[in-house]
């Protein structure tokens, strides 16, 4: 069962480094208040997010909710399943043979002549 999402609890539980990196990559001017206890820092960040425009605020909340969802046992299984699926697809696409057993790679001799 997925636990209830709370933006304040999420920000309080997230590492400062990851939040800072997220805000930087998102191109957001938000910064974590320095030298502030974690609880007060989380409240200040949540208040700053609340003052953002609707689109940016919605994007942040959606991203954080997704991270929260993936941080559960079933979310971790989803991540592992995706990694396994992606690895199978990469292995399958890297095979040079077709169903007929012919080599699909371009002739190396032709490419060496160029």
N, C-alpha and C positions, 0 to 999 in steps of 0.2 A: 504494500500500500504506500502510495506517495504521501509524504507529509505535507502539511499546509505550507504554502509559500508566503514568506514575509520579507519584504524588501529590506527592512531594518535588520532582521535576523541574518539575512543573506550577507549584507554588507559587513555586519559585525563578524561573521564567521569567515569571510574571504580574506586572503592575505593582502596586506597593503601593497606589496609589489605587484601582484596580479591585477588588483583594481587600478593601480596607477598605469600599468601597461595597457589595460583595456581602454581607459580614458584617452591615453595618448594615441592608440591605434584608431580609436573612433573619431579622433580629431576634436575631442571635447576639451573645453577649457577647465573642466572640473579637476580639482586637486584635493588630495587628502590633507586635512589640517595637521600640521606638524605638532609634535609634543603634546598630544591631547589623548586622554584615556580612550581606549577602544570604543566604549559605549557612546561617549560624547562625539567621537569622530564619526561613528556610524550614523548617528542622528544628524550631524552636520552634512554628511554626504547625501543622505536621503532628502533632506530639505533642499539641497542644491539641485538634486535630480527633479524634485517637484517643481522647481522654478524654471526648468527647461521648457522648450516648446513641446507641443503635443507629440510630434513625430519623433524627436530625439528621446523624449522621456519614454514613449511606448517602445522604442527600439531597445533601450537599456533594460527596461523591465522585462521585455520578451527574452532578451539574451540571458539575463540573470535567472529568469524562470526556467529556461532550457537547461542551464548549468545545474540548477537545483534539481531538476527532474532526472538528469543523467547521473547525479551523485547518489542515487539509490542503488540497491542491489539489482533491480530490473534494468535500470539505466546502464549500469556497468555491463550487464549481459548484452544489452543493445550495442554498446560500443565494441565489445569483443566480437559479436556476430558481424558487425559491419567491417571490422578489420579482417576477419576470416574471409568474408565474401570478397572484399577488395583484393586480397592476396590470391584467391582462386581465379578471379577475373584477370589479374595481371599475369599469373602463370599461364593461363589458357591463351591469352593474347600473345604471349611471348613464344609460344610453340610455332616453329616454322612449318610444320606439316599440316596439310589439309586432310579432309576425310579420305581422299584418294591415296594418301601417303606421299604425295609429291612435295618437294621442298618449295615453299612460297618465297624464299629469300631471293632477292635479285642476284643475278649472276655476278659473282665477285670479279671475275675476269673482265666483264664489261665495265664495271665501275673503276677498276684499276687502270684501264686504258685512258681515262679522261685526264 
